[in-house]
Amino acid sequence: MIGIVGGGVAGLAAAYRLRKTGHDVRVFEASDDAGGLAATYETRGDRIEKFYHHLSKSEETIVELAEELGLGNAVEWHVGKNAYYVDGVVHPMDKPWEILAYPHLSLYDTFRLGMLTLDIDVRGGIPKLDTYDDLRDFEDVPITEFLLDHTTRGVYENFFEPLLEAKFGSRKEDVSAAWLLGRVKFRGERDLLRGEFLGYFDGGFHRLIDALVSAVGREHVETGARVTDIEIDGGAVDSLTVGAETGTATHDVDGVVIAAMPNVLEDLTGYTCEIDFQGTVCSVLSLSESVMDTYWLNIADDAPFGALIEHTNFVPPERYGGEHLLYAVSYVQDSEEELWRMDDEGVEKTWLSGIEDLFPDFDRGSVNWIETARNPRTAPVYERGYLDMVIPYDLDNEVAEGIYYAGMASRAQYPERSLNGGIVAGFACADRIIERGGTGEVSPSAVGTEPIGDGGR
């Protein structure tokens, strides 16, 4: 049997791939539901994710998997409108003329910003198209230094610095330029007349999770089951111990895929990951009326949240029984930060006051309900030297034969973490088990794998 620690999308993807090739698998998820960060709340209609989700056009593996699971028609592409809130004004930032009209950048600033987003290096007056091809060239370059060199001070101070502050807070100076370049490449297709197309599942991302659980077999997915120990014998994995409400059980295993955060890997095996993670406090507000006209609002002014994301300006509110759904979200770098220490009621009061400050016409009476989720490790801090710290898929040399890692610190989650990256990581671990075990061949219909030995995305 192959034991899989974690029932998020990475663990389920690994289990699915292995089941297709005849392996006996068992997924152990510590929480009460599979899905990880794609867990959901109920609304008057479709369910809504606790943490905001969408797809970029570059995320092909998840779309191919959806098609294989019979959900190809469920993947929809909508325009996700973006705007920037500066000095009390919401500035749309999707169409070329909107960007040109943004008053906080000069025409030359806008030109340099545009060239960077197109991967064109215009330093020295001669455009170069290959400067940014290899992200590793910029792994050790501080992001501030890079932006001042490759754009302008105006672009940095009036566009990027507030975004970096919202994303990384006190850690923003540690971030690598490679992360920014990778994020630019990660983003998807843009229509000059409409904006960027983003993907969503009709009915929500839980449909993909449910389909994976069904394909793996519900009898092979155990929730409320925390793996507490992994036994290694003779340099190879031998068994794992699981605690649940019904008691403790030990299972003999031929391999273990740890599809969880690196602290779980360390607790179970002693392997230490040097990557730092940031937490998130994220609330969903159900409203009887819309707050703004955009989907994603970046905020340069002082606000308690890093962004406001009005989901029902992306997916129609009719899907949710007419509820307007708004995410208020902030990243947290330290568990001692005031926001992290607040109870849910304190967080929600803080969000409501912040929304009122930005939108004076906001009526608290329009609030139907608020649900708040928090997670201490929702995203890595993509600091300089990050690629030297990623955890290999196969930990044969580092831990023991038969130990694999598909969690957030894997190569597939760079330059940006995503559900797509989780699937790539899960598939990569499964393929290594298949290659080593010889008990099954990769199905011709299997999707989304990169060649074994390839670093990930």
C-alpha positions as CSV (number, residue, x, y, z in Angstrom):
1,M,0.0,0.0,0.0
2,I,1.0,3.6,-0.7
3,G,0.1,5.9,2.2
4,I,-0.6,9.5,1.3
5,V,-0.4,12.1,4.1
6,G,-2.8,15.0,3.2
7,G,-6.1,15.0,1.4
8,G,-5.7,18.3,-0.5
9,V,-5.5,18.5,-4.2
10,A,-1.8,17.3,-4.3
11,G,-2.5,14.2,-2.2
12,L,-5.7,13.3,-4.1
13,A,-3.9,13.8,-7.5
14,A,-1.1,11.4,-6.4
15,A,-3.7,8.9,-5.2
16,Y,-5.6,9.2,-8.5
17,R,-2.5,8.6,-10.6
18,L,-1.5,5.7,-8.5
19,R,-4.9,4.1,-8.5
20,K,-5.0,4.3,-12.3
21,T,-1.9,2.2,-12.5
22,G,-3.2,-0.5,-10.1
23,H,-1.6,0.6,-6.8
24,D,-3.4,0.2,-3.5
25,V,-3.5,3.6,-1.9
26,R,-4.9,5.1,1.3
27,V,-5.3,8.9,1.8
28,F,-5.1,10.2,5.4
29,E,-6.5,13.7,5.9
30,A,-6.3,15.2,9.4
31,S,-9.2,17.6,9.0
32,D,-12.9,16.5,8.6
33,D,-13.0,17.2,4.9
34,A,-10.8,16.6,1.9
35,G,-9.7,19.6,-0.2
36,G,-7.3,21.5,1.9
37,L,-7.4,25.2,1.0
38,A,-10.2,24.5,-1.4
39,A,-12.7,23.8,1.4
40,T,-16.0,25.7,1.1
41,Y,-18.9,27.5,2.9
42,E,-22.5,27.1,2.0
43,T,-24.5,30.0,0.4
44,R,-28.1,30.2,-0.9
45,G,-26.8,28.6,-4.1
46,D,-23.4,27.2,-5.0
47,R,-20.8,26.7,-2.4
48,I,-17.9,29.3,-2.1
49,E,-14.3,28.6,-1.3
50,K,-13.0,29.7,2.1
51,F,-9.9,31.1,0.4
52,Y,-10.3,32.8,-3.0
53,H,-9.5,30.7,-6.1
54,H,-9.2,31.1,-9.8
55,L,-7.2,29.8,-12.7
56,S,-4.8,31.5,-15.0
57,K,-4.6,30.4,-18.7
58,S,-1.1,29.0,-18.0
59,E,-2.6,26.4,-15.7
60,E,-3.1,23.6,-18.2
61,T,-2.7,20.5,-16.0
62,I,-5.7,21.1,-13.9
63,V,-7.8,21.8,-17.0
64,E,-6.6,18.5,-18.6
65,L,-7.4,16.6,-15.3
66,A,-10.9,18.1,-15.2
67,E,-11.5,16.9,-18.8
68,E,-10.3,13.4,-17.8
69,L,-12.6,13.4,-14.8
70,G,-15.6,14.4,-17.0
71,L,-15.6,18.0,-15.8
72,G,-14.2,19.6,-19.0
73,N,-17.4,21.6,-19.6
74,A,-17.4,22.8,-16.0
75,V,-14.3,25.0,-16.5
76,E,-15.4,28.5,-17.4
77,W,-13.4,31.5,-18.4
78,H,-14.5,34.9,-17.3
79,V,-12.8,38.3,-17.4
80,G,-11.4,39.2,-14.0
81,K,-11.5,43.0,-13.7
82,N,-8.6,44.5,-11.8
83,A,-8.3,48.0,-10.2
84,Y,-6.0,50.0,-8.0
85,Y,-7.4,52.1,-5.0
86,V,-5.2,55.1,-4.6
87,D,-6.0,58.4,-2.7
88,G,-9.7,57.5,-2.4
89,V,-10.2,56.7,-6.1
90,V,-10.7,53.3,-7.8
91,H,-8.6,53.2,-10.9
92,P,-9.5,50.4,-13.4
93,M,-6.3,48.7,-14.7
94,D,-7.3,46.3,-17.4
95,K,-7.4,48.0,-20.8
96,P,-4.5,49.9,-22.3
97,W,-6.2,53.2,-22.1
98,E,-7.1,52.7,-18.5
99,I,-3.5,52.0,-17.6
100,L,-2.4,55.0,-19.6
101,A,-4.9,57.1,-17.7
102,Y,-3.6,56.0,-14.3
103,P,-2.5,59.4,-12.9
104,H,0.3,58.1,-10.6
105,L,2.6,57.0,-13.5
106,S,4.1,59.2,-16.2
107,L,3.9,58.1,-19.8
108,Y,7.5,56.9,-19.6
109,D,6.7,55.0,-16.4
110,T,3.8,53.3,-18.1
111,F,6.1,52.4,-21.1
112,R,8.7,50.8,-18.8
113,L,6.0,48.9,-16.9
114,G,4.5,47.6,-20.1
115,M,7.8,46.4,-21.5
116,L,8.5,44.5,-18.3
117,T,5.1,42.7,-18.4
118,L,5.9,41.8,-22.0
119,D,9.3,40.3,-21.0
120,I,11.2,43.0,-23.0
121,D,14.3,44.5,-21.6
122,V,14.7,48.0,-22.9
123,R,17.7,49.1,-20.8
124,G,20.3,50.7,-22.9
125,G,17.8,51.6,-25.6
126,I,18.1,48.3,-27.5
127,P,15.2,46.0,-26.8
128,K,16.3,42.5,-25.8
129,L,13.8,39.6,-25.8
130,D,15.8,36.9,-23.9
131,T,17.0,38.7,-20.7
132,Y,14.2,37.2,-18.6
133,D,14.1,33.7,-20.1
134,D,15.9,32.0,-17.2
135,L,14.5,32.9,-13.8
136,R,17.5,31.4,-12.1
137,D,19.6,34.4,-13.3
138,F,17.5,36.5,-10.9
139,E,17.2,34.2,-7.9
140,D,19.7,36.2,-5.9
141,V,18.6,39.7,-7.1
142,P,16.6,41.8,-4.5
143,I,13.3,42.7,-6.0
144,T,13.6,46.4,-5.2
145,E,17.0,46.6,-6.8
146,F,15.6,44.8,-9.9
147,L,12.6,47.1,-10.3
148,L,14.6,50.2,-9.9
149,D,17.1,48.9,-12.6
150,H,14.5,47.4,-15.0
151,T,11.7,50.0,-14.7
152,T,11.7,53.4,-13.0
153,R,11.5,54.8,-9.5
154,G,8.0,56.0,-10.3
155,V,6.9,52.4,-11.2
156,Y,8.4,51.0,-8.1
157,E,7.0,53.6,-5.6
158,N,3.6,54.2,-7.2
159,F,2.8,50.7,-8.5
160,F,4.9,47.8,-7.1
161,E,5.8,48.9,-3.6
162,P,2.3,49.0,-2.3
163,L,1.6,45.6,-3.9
164,L,4.7,44.1,-2.3
165,E,3.8,45.6,1.0
166,A,0.4,44.0,0.9
167,K,1.8,40.6,-0.3
168,F,4.9,40.2,1.9
169,G,4.6,42.9,4.5
170,S,7.8,43.2,6.6
171,R,9.5,40.5,4.4
172,K,9.2,42.4,1.1
173,E,12.9,43.3,0.9
174,D,13.8,39.7,1.1
175,V,11.8,38.7,-2.0
176,S,13.7,37.6,-5.1
177,A,13.3,39.3,-8.5
178,A,12.8,35.8,-9.9
179,W,9.4,35.5,-8.1
180,L,8.1,38.7,-9.8
181,L,9.3,37.6,-13.3
182,G,7.9,34.1,-12.7
183,R,4.5,35.6,-11.7
184,V,4.4,37.7,-14.8
185,K,5.0,34.6,-16.9
186,F,2.4,32.7,-14.8
187,R,-0.4,35.1,-15.5
188,G,-2.6,34.2,-18.4
189,E,-4.3,35.4,-21.6
190,R,-5.3,39.0,-21.8
191,D,-7.8,40.5,-24.2
192,L,-6.8,44.1,-25.1
193,L,-10.4,45.2,-25.2
194,R,-11.7,43.4,-22.1
195,G,-8.9,42.3,-19.7
196,E,-7.5,39.1,-18.3
197,F,-9.4,35.8,-18.6
198,L,-9.4,33.7,-15.4
199,G,-10.9,30.3,-14.9
200,Y,-13.4,28.9,-12.4
201,F,-15.4,25.7,-12.1
202,D,-19.2,26.0,-12.6
203,G,-20.4,25.1,-9.1
204,G,-17.0,25.7,-7.5
205,F,-13.6,24.0,-7.1
206,H,-15.1,21.5,-4.7
207,R,-16.5,19.7,-7.8
208,L,-12.9,18.8,-8.8
209,I,-12.2,17.7,-5.3
210,D,-15.4,15.6,-5.2
211,A,-14.5,14.0,-8.6
212,L,-11.0,13.1,-7.4
213,V,-12.3,11.5,-4.3
214,S,-14.8,9.5,-6.3
215,A,-12.1,8.4,-8.8
216,V,-9.8,7.4,-6.0
217,G,-12.7,5.7,-4.2
218,R,-14.2,7.1,-1.1
219,E,-13.2,4.0,0.8
220,H,-9.6,4.9,0.2
221,V,-9.9,8.4,1.6
222,E,-10.0,8.7,5.4
223,T,-10.7,12.1,7.0
224,G,-10.3,12.9,10.6
225,A,-7.1,10.8,10.4
226,R,-3.8,12.3,11.4
227,V,-0.6,10.5,10.6
228,T,1.5,10.6,13.8
229,D,4.5,8.5,12.9
230,I,6.4,7.0,10.0
231,E,8.6,3.9,10.7
232,I,11.7,3.4,8.7
233,D,13.5,0.1,8.7
234,G,16.8,-0.7,6.9
235,G,16.8,2.6,5.1
236,A,13.3,2.2,3.7
237,V,9.8,3.2,4.8
238,D,8.1,0.4,6.6
239,S,4.8,1.6,8.2
240,L,2.9,4.6,9.3
241,T,0.7,5.2,12.3
242,V,-2.6,7.0,12.2
243,G,-4.6,8.5,15.0
244,A,-8.4,8.9,14.6
245,E,-11.5,9.1,16.8
246,T,-11.8,5.4,16.6
247,G,-8.2,4.9,17.9
248,T,-4.7,4.4,16.6
249,A,-3.8,2.1,13.8
250,T,-0.5,1.1,12.1
251,H,-0.4,0.4,8.4
252,D,2.4,-1.4,6.5
253,V,3.3,0.7,3.5
254,D,5.6,0.4,0.5
255,G,5.8,4.1,0.1
256,V,4.6,7.4,1.6
257,V,3.7,10.6,-0.2
258,I,3.6,13.6,2.1
259,A,1.3,16.1,0.5
260,A,1.3,18.6,3.3
261,M,3.2,21.6,4.6
262,P,6.9,21.1,5.3
263,N,6.4,21.2,9.1
264,V,4.4,17.9,8.8
265,L,7.3,16.4,6.8
266,E,9.7,17.6,9.5
267,D,7.6,16.2,12.3
268,L,7.3,12.8,10.7
269,T,10.8,12.4,9.2
270,G,13.1,15.0,10.7
271,Y,13.7,16.6,7.3
272,T,14.1,20.4,7.8
273,C,12.9,22.9,5.2
274,E,14.3,26.4,5.3
275,I,11.5,28.0,3.4
276,D,9.5,30.5,5.4
277,F,5.7,30.7,5.0
278,Q,3.2,33.4,5.7
279,G,-0.3,33.0,7.0
280,T,-3.6,34.4,5.8
281,V,-6.7,35.8,7.5
282,C,-9.5,35.6,5.0
283,S,-13.1,36.4,5.4
284,V,-16.1,35.9,3.1
285,L,-18.8,38.6,3.4
286,S,-22.2,37.8,2.0
287,L,-23.9,41.1,1.1
288,S,-27.3,42.1,-0.3
289,E,-25.7,44.6,-2.7
290,S,-22.3,45.0,-4.4
291,V,-19.5,47.1,-2.9
292,M,-17.6,47.8,-6.1
293,D,-17.5,47.2,-9.8
294,T,-14.2,45.3,-10.0
295,Y,-13.2,41.7,-9.2
296,W,-9.8,42.3,-7.7
297,L,-9.0,45.6,-5.9
298,N,-5.4,46.2,-5.0
299,I,-5.1,48.9,-2.3
300,A,-2.3,51.5,-2.0
301,D,-4.0,53.5,0.8
302,D,-3.9,52.5,4.4
303,A,-6.3,49.6,5.0
304,P,-6.5,46.6,7.3
305,F,-6.6,44.2,4.3
306,G,-4.2,43.8,1.4
307,A,-6.9,43.3,-1.2
308,L,-10.7,43.2,-1.6
309,I,-11.9,40.5,-4.0
310,E,-15.6,40.7,-5.0
311,H,-16.1,37.2,-6.3
312,T,-19.6,37.9,-7.7
313,N,-18.1,40.5,-10.0
314,F,-16.4,37.5,-11.6
315,V,-19.0,34.7,-11.2
316,P,-22.6,36.0,-11.4
317,P,-24.4,36.4,-8.0
318,E,-27.3,34.4,-9.4
319,R,-25.1,31.3,-8.9
320,Y,-25.3,32.1,-5.1
321,G,-29.0,32.8,-4.8
322,G,-28.4,36.5,-5.3
323,E,-25.8,36.9,-2.6
324,H,-22.9,39.2,-3.4
325,L,-19.7,37.6,-2.0
326,L,-16.7,39.7,-1.1
327,Y,-13.4,38.4,0.2
328,A,-11.4,40.6,2.6
329,V,-7.9,39.2,3.0
330,S,-4.5,40.0,4.6
331,Y,-1.3,38.1,4.7
332,V,0.4,37.7,8.1
333,Q,4.2,37.3,8.6
334,D,4.2,36.8,12.3
335,S,1.9,35.1,14.7
336,E,2.3,38.0,17.1
337,E,0.7,40.4,14.6
338,E,-2.4,42.1,16.0
339,L,-4.7,40.8,13.2
340,W,-3.6,37.2,13.7
341,R,-4.3,37.4,17.5
342,M,-7.8,38.9,17.0
343,D,-10.8,36.6,17.4
344,D,-13.2,36.3,14.5
345,E,-15.5,39.1,15.8
346,G,-12.5,41.5,16.1
347,V,-11.4,40.6,12.5
348,E,-14.8,41.2,11.1
349,K,-15.2,44.5,12.9
350,T,-11.8,45.5,11.5
351,W,-12.8,44.6,7.9
352,L,-16.1,46.4,8.1
353,S,-14.5,49.6,9.4
354,G,-11.9,49.3,6.6
355,I,-14.5,48.9,3.9
356,E,-16.4,51.9,5.3
357,D,-13.2,54.0,5.1
358,L,-12.7,53.1,1.4
359,F,-16.4,53.2,0.4
360,P,-18.3,55.7,2.6
361,D,-21.6,54.6,1.0
362,F,-21.1,51.0,2.3
363,D,-24.1,50.0,4.5
364,R,-23.4,47.5,7.2
365,G,-27.1,46.6,7.0
366,S,-26.4,44.9,3.7
367,V,-24.3,42.2,5.4
368,N,-26.0,38.8,5.5
369,W,-23.2,36.9,7.1
370,I,-19.5,36.8,7.5
371,E,-17.3,33.7,7.8
372,T,-13.6,34.0,8.7
373,A,-10.8,31.4,8.0
374,R,-7.2,31.6,8.9
375,N,-4.3,29.4,8.0
376,P,-0.7,29.9,9.3
377,R,0.9,28.6,6.1
378,T,-0.9,29.6,2.9
379,A,2.0,30.8,0.8
380,P,5.8,30.7,0.8
381,V,7.9,33.8,1.1
382,Y,9.7,33.7,-2.2
383,E,13.0,35.0,-0.9
384,R,16.3,35.1,-2.6
385,G,17.8,31.6,-3.1
386,Y,14.4,30.0,-2.9
387,L,15.1,27.3,-5.5
388,D,18.0,26.0,-3.4
389,M,15.5,25.4,-0.6
390,V,12.7,23.5,-2.4
391,I,12.1,20.0,-1.2
392,P,12.8,17.2,-3.8
393,Y,9.9,15.0,-4.9
394,D,11.9,11.9,-4.1
395,L,13.5,11.9,-0.6
396,D,15.4,8.7,-1.0
397,N,18.8,10.3,-0.4
398,E,17.6,12.8,2.2
399,V,15.3,10.6,4.4
400,A,14.7,7.0,3.3
401,E,13.7,5.0,0.3
402,G,10.0,5.3,-0.4
403,I,9.4,8.8,1.1
404,Y,8.1,11.4,-1.4
405,Y,7.0,15.0,-1.0
406,A,4.3,16.8,-2.9
407,G,3.5,19.7,-0.6
408,M,3.6,23.5,-0.9
409,A,7.5,23.6,-0.7
410,S,7.9,21.5,-3.9
411,R,9.3,22.8,-7.2
412,A,5.8,22.7,-8.8
413,Q,4.7,25.6,-6.5
414,Y,7.1,28.0,-8.0
415,P,6.9,30.8,-9.2
416,E,3.4,30.9,-7.7
417,R,1.5,28.5,-5.5
418,S,-1.7,27.1,-7.1
419,L,-4.0,24.1,-7.2
420,N,-2.4,23.4,-10.6
421,G,1.0,23.2,-8.9
422,G,-0.4,20.8,-6.3
423,I,-1.6,18.5,-9.1
424,V,1.7,18.7,-10.9
425,A,3.5,17.8,-7.6
426,G,1.1,14.9,-6.9
427,F,1.5,13.5,-10.4
428,A,5.3,13.8,-10.1
429,C,5.5,11.8,-6.9
430,A,3.1,9.2,-8.3
431,D,5.2,8.8,-11.5
432,R,8.4,8.3,-9.4
433,I,6.6,5.5,-7.5
434,I,5.4,3.9,-10.7
435,E,8.8,4.0,-12.3
436,R,10.5,2.6,-9.2
437,G,7.8,0.0,-8.3
438,G,7.2,-1.6,-11.7
439,T,3.7,-2.5,-10.7
440,G,2.0,-0.5,-13.3
441,E,2.7,1.6,-16.4
442,V,1.6,5.2,-16.9
443,S,-1.8,5.1,-18.6
444,P,-1.7,6.7,-22.1
445,S,-4.6,8.8,-21.0
446,A,-2.8,10.2,-17.9
447,V,-2.5,13.9,-18.1
448,G,-0.3,16.8,-17.0
449,T,2.9,15.0,-16.1
450,E,6.3,16.4,-16.8
451,P,9.1,14.0,-17.6
452,I,10.6,12.3,-14.5
453,G,13.7,14.3,-13.6
454,D,12.2,17.6,-14.7
455,G,12.1,20.0,-11.8
456,G,8.4,20.7,-11.8
457,R,6.5,23.4,-13.6
